[in-house]
Amino acid sequence: MRIDAHHHLWDLSRRDQPWMDGPWADPIRRGYAPGDLAPHLTGHGIDATLVVQSSSSYEETAELLALAAGEGPLAGVVGWADLRDPALAEVLAAPPGPLVGIRHQVQDEPDPDWLVRPDVLRGLRTLAGAGLVYDLLVTPRELPAAHAAVRAVPELSFVLDHAAKPAVARGDWQPWADALTALAGLPNVSCKLSGLVTEADWDAWRPQQILPYARHVLESFGPGRVMFGSDWPVCTLAAGYEDVVALAESATSHLSEPERADVFGGTAARVYGVRR
């Protein structure tokens, strides 16, 4: 089973996406539905997908769960919930669809140590009790706090989105590389091979600029803890779906067939419990 472990859907007629905060987002400033994604999945033999929240909204999460509850490739939802809510366990008690994880835009929090606040750690432990995964949306600035949170809640499975967004366009390597390796040393965290193309120069990137970052992810985590994600449609700011797949295939070309099968499906199936 080939899985795209990270993409988005949104309907701007229902709600704004606050992160679309400038003209840079104009190329993707429209609605995206499962039918828009379907041709890309068919063209690349993708059997199942995980759709990921894009706004801090219970309503959006409910809409994504309704989409994923039907027939089709949407096999799970990484939704949003307020980790600081004392009633979080009740909020998560009976989701109307295949909720597999929770994510929050930690990168937008003013406090780089937001993840290790006591109320946030309490919420992460609640997620573990509910059998959910937590997606880490962080940049290198928040990686130390992410490391501390992963250590503090060893019973929770974490997934690092977009390899913590290294500054590929500037060619920055440290401290990202060492912090990523340190995080990979903790057994309860995996990493998505996703989002790197939009950290490069959107108009002038080349595979050789991105591949060292992707291969460092693979070397640090190992294929059994790395999963492919397209980050569609955000990726289209810099590259088409086919380009993102080609980059991932190039980054994994040195791996064995079983290892590539992990990256392109097996890891996501295990971590998120995808059964479709």
C-alpha positions as CSV (number, residue, x, y, z in Angstrom):
1,M,0.0,0.0,0.0
2,R,1.5,3.4,-1.1
3,I,0.5,6.2,1.2
4,D,0.8,10.0,0.9
5,A,1.1,10.8,4.6
6,H,0.6,14.5,4.4
7,H,-1.7,16.7,2.3
8,H,-4.3,19.3,2.9
9,L,-7.9,20.2,1.8
10,W,-9.6,23.4,2.5
11,D,-12.7,25.4,1.5
12,L,-12.2,29.2,1.6
13,S,-15.9,29.8,1.3
14,R,-16.3,28.2,4.8
15,R,-13.3,29.8,6.6
16,D,-10.1,31.7,6.0
17,Q,-6.7,30.2,6.3
18,P,-4.9,32.8,8.5
19,W,-1.5,31.6,7.5
20,M,-2.2,32.8,3.9
21,D,-1.0,36.2,5.0
22,G,0.3,37.8,1.9
23,P,0.5,37.8,-2.0
24,W,2.8,34.8,-1.8
25,A,-0.2,32.6,-1.2
26,D,-2.2,33.8,-4.1
27,P,-1.4,30.8,-6.3
28,I,-3.1,28.5,-3.8
29,R,-5.8,30.9,-2.6
30,R,-8.8,28.8,-3.6
31,G,-10.6,25.7,-2.4
32,Y,-9.1,22.2,-2.7
33,A,-11.3,19.1,-2.6
34,P,-10.6,15.3,-2.8
35,G,-11.5,15.4,-6.5
36,D,-8.6,17.8,-7.2
37,L,-6.1,15.4,-5.6
38,A,-7.5,12.2,-7.1
39,P,-5.7,12.4,-10.5
40,H,-2.3,12.9,-8.8
41,L,-2.9,9.8,-6.6
42,T,-4.0,7.7,-9.5
43,G,-1.0,8.8,-11.6
44,H,1.5,7.8,-8.9
45,G,-0.2,4.6,-7.6
46,I,-1.1,6.2,-4.2
47,D,-3.6,3.9,-2.5
48,A,-4.3,5.9,0.7
49,T,-3.7,9.4,2.1
50,L,-3.7,11.2,5.4
51,V,-5.3,14.7,5.3
52,V,-3.8,17.2,7.8
53,Q,-5.4,20.2,9.5
54,S,-4.5,23.6,8.1
55,S,-6.4,25.8,10.7
56,S,-6.9,25.8,14.4
57,S,-10.6,24.9,14.0
58,Y,-12.7,22.1,15.4
59,E,-15.1,22.8,12.6
60,E,-12.5,22.1,9.9
61,T,-11.5,18.9,11.7
62,A,-15.1,17.7,11.7
63,E,-15.4,18.4,8.0
64,L,-12.2,16.5,7.2
65,L,-13.5,13.6,9.3
66,A,-16.7,13.5,7.4
67,L,-14.8,13.4,4.1
68,A,-12.6,10.6,5.4
69,A,-15.5,8.5,6.7
70,G,-16.7,7.9,3.2
71,E,-15.3,5.7,0.4
72,G,-12.1,6.7,-1.2
73,P,-8.4,7.1,-0.5
74,L,-8.7,9.4,2.6
75,A,-7.7,6.9,5.3
76,G,-7.2,9.2,8.2
77,V,-7.3,12.7,9.6
78,V,-4.6,14.6,11.6
79,G,-6.9,17.2,13.0
80,W,-6.7,20.1,15.5
81,A,-7.5,20.2,19.2
82,D,-6.6,22.6,22.0
83,L,-4.0,20.7,23.9
84,R,-4.4,23.1,26.9
85,D,-8.2,22.3,27.3
86,P,-8.8,20.5,30.6
87,A,-11.7,18.7,28.9
88,L,-9.5,17.4,26.0
89,A,-10.2,13.7,26.8
90,E,-14.0,14.4,26.4
91,V,-13.4,16.3,23.2
92,L,-11.5,13.4,21.7
93,A,-13.9,10.7,23.0
94,A,-15.9,9.8,19.9
95,P,-14.7,11.4,16.7
96,P,-17.2,11.0,13.8
97,G,-14.5,9.5,11.5
98,P,-11.0,8.2,11.4
99,L,-9.1,10.6,13.6
100,V,-5.5,9.3,13.8
101,G,-3.6,12.3,15.2
102,I,-3.6,15.9,16.3
103,R,-1.5,18.9,15.1
104,H,-1.0,22.5,16.2
105,Q,0.9,25.2,14.4
106,V,3.6,25.4,17.1
107,Q,5.8,27.3,14.6
108,D,3.5,30.3,15.0
109,E,3.6,30.4,18.8
110,P,5.6,33.4,20.1
111,D,7.1,31.2,22.8
112,P,9.7,28.7,21.4
113,D,9.2,26.6,24.5
114,W,5.4,26.3,24.0
115,L,5.6,22.5,23.7
116,V,7.0,22.1,27.2
117,R,4.5,24.2,29.0
118,P,2.8,22.1,31.8
119,D,-0.7,22.4,30.3
120,V,0.6,21.4,26.8
121,L,2.5,18.3,28.2
122,R,-0.7,17.3,30.0
123,G,-2.6,17.5,26.7
124,L,0.1,15.4,25.0
125,R,-0.3,12.7,27.7
126,T,-4.1,12.8,27.0
127,L,-3.4,12.2,23.3
128,A,-1.3,9.1,24.3
129,G,-4.2,7.8,26.4
130,A,-6.6,8.3,23.5
131,G,-4.3,6.3,21.2
132,L,-3.6,9.2,18.9
133,V,-0.4,10.5,17.2
134,Y,1.0,14.0,17.6
135,D,2.3,15.8,14.5
136,L,5.1,18.3,15.3
137,L,4.9,21.4,13.1
138,V,8.1,23.1,14.2
139,T,11.1,25.0,12.7
140,P,14.7,24.7,13.9
141,R,13.9,27.4,16.6
142,E,11.4,25.0,18.3
143,L,13.4,21.8,17.9
144,P,15.0,21.9,21.4
145,A,11.5,22.1,22.9
146,A,10.3,19.3,20.6
147,H,13.1,17.1,21.8
148,A,12.2,17.8,25.4
149,A,8.5,17.1,24.8
150,V,9.2,13.8,23.1
151,R,11.4,12.8,26.0
152,A,8.8,13.9,28.5
153,V,6.0,11.8,27.0
154,P,7.6,8.5,25.9
155,E,4.2,6.8,25.7
156,L,3.1,9.1,22.8
157,S,4.0,8.5,19.2
158,F,5.3,11.8,17.6
159,V,5.7,12.6,13.9
160,L,8.0,15.5,12.8
161,D,6.4,17.3,9.9
162,H,8.6,18.6,7.0
163,A,11.8,17.6,8.8
164,A,11.4,20.8,11.0
165,K,11.7,23.1,8.0
166,P,15.4,23.6,7.4
167,A,16.3,26.8,5.6
168,V,17.2,25.1,2.3
169,A,17.0,28.4,0.3
170,R,19.9,29.8,2.5
171,G,21.8,26.6,2.5
172,D,21.7,26.5,6.3
173,W,22.8,23.1,7.8
174,Q,23.5,23.7,11.4
175,P,22.1,23.7,14.0
176,W,19.3,21.9,12.2
177,A,21.3,18.8,11.3
178,D,22.5,18.0,14.8
179,A,19.2,18.8,16.4
180,L,17.4,16.5,13.9
181,T,19.9,13.7,14.7
182,A,19.4,14.2,18.4
183,L,15.6,14.0,18.0
184,A,15.9,10.9,15.9
185,G,17.7,9.2,18.8
186,L,14.4,9.0,20.6
187,P,12.5,5.9,19.7
188,N,8.9,7.4,19.9
189,V,9.4,9.9,17.0
190,S,9.2,9.4,13.2
191,C,9.7,12.0,10.4
192,K,7.8,13.0,7.3
193,L,9.8,13.3,4.1
194,S,7.7,16.3,3.1
195,G,7.7,20.1,2.7
196,L,11.3,20.5,1.7
197,V,10.7,21.9,-1.7
198,T,8.9,24.9,-0.3
199,E,11.8,25.6,2.0
200,A,14.0,26.0,-1.1
201,D,13.9,28.8,-3.6
202,W,10.5,28.4,-5.2
203,D,11.6,29.6,-8.6
204,A,15.2,28.3,-8.9
205,W,15.5,25.2,-6.7
206,R,17.4,22.1,-8.0
207,P,17.2,18.6,-6.7
208,Q,20.9,18.7,-5.6
209,Q,20.0,21.5,-3.2
210,I,17.3,19.5,-1.5
211,L,18.6,16.0,-1.6
212,P,21.2,16.4,1.2
213,Y,18.5,17.4,3.6
214,A,16.3,14.5,2.6
215,R,19.1,12.0,2.9
216,H,20.1,13.3,6.3
217,V,16.5,12.6,7.4
218,L,16.8,9.1,6.1
219,E,20.2,8.5,7.7
220,S,19.1,9.9,11.1
221,F,15.7,8.2,11.4
222,G,16.2,5.1,9.2
223,P,13.6,4.2,6.5
224,G,11.5,2.4,9.1
225,R,10.7,5.8,10.8
226,V,10.4,8.0,7.7
227,M,7.2,8.5,5.6
228,F,6.6,10.2,2.3
229,G,4.2,13.2,2.3
230,S,3.5,15.4,-0.7
231,D,2.3,18.5,1.3
232,W,-0.1,19.1,-1.6
233,P,-1.3,21.7,-2.5
234,V,1.2,23.8,-0.6
235,C,4.0,22.1,-2.5
236,T,2.6,23.6,-5.8
237,L,4.0,27.0,-4.8
238,A,7.3,25.5,-5.8
239,A,6.7,22.2,-7.6
240,G,4.1,19.9,-9.0
241,Y,3.0,16.7,-7.3
242,E,5.0,14.7,-9.8
243,D,8.2,16.7,-8.9
244,V,7.7,16.0,-5.2
245,V,7.3,12.3,-5.8
246,A,10.4,12.3,-8.1
247,L,12.4,14.0,-5.4
248,A,11.4,11.4,-2.8
249,E,12.2,8.6,-5.2
250,S,15.6,10.1,-5.9
251,A,16.3,10.5,-2.2
252,T,15.5,6.8,-1.6
253,S,17.0,5.4,-4.7
254,H,19.9,3.8,-2.7
255,L,17.6,1.9,-0.4
256,S,16.4,-1.7,-0.8
257,E,12.9,-2.4,-2.0
258,P,11.6,-3.2,1.5
259,E,13.1,0.1,2.8
260,R,11.5,2.1,0.0
261,A,8.2,0.4,0.8
262,D,8.5,1.6,4.3
263,V,9.0,5.2,3.2
264,F,6.2,5.1,0.7
265,G,3.7,3.5,2.9
266,G,4.8,1.0,5.5
267,T,5.9,3.5,8.1
268,A,2.8,5.6,7.8
269,A,0.6,2.5,8.0
270,R,2.3,1.4,11.3
271,V,2.5,4.8,13.0
272,Y,-1.0,6.0,12.2
273,G,-2.7,2.6,12.1
274,V,-3.8,2.9,8.4
275,R,-5.7,-0.2,7.5
276,R,-7.4,0.7,4.1
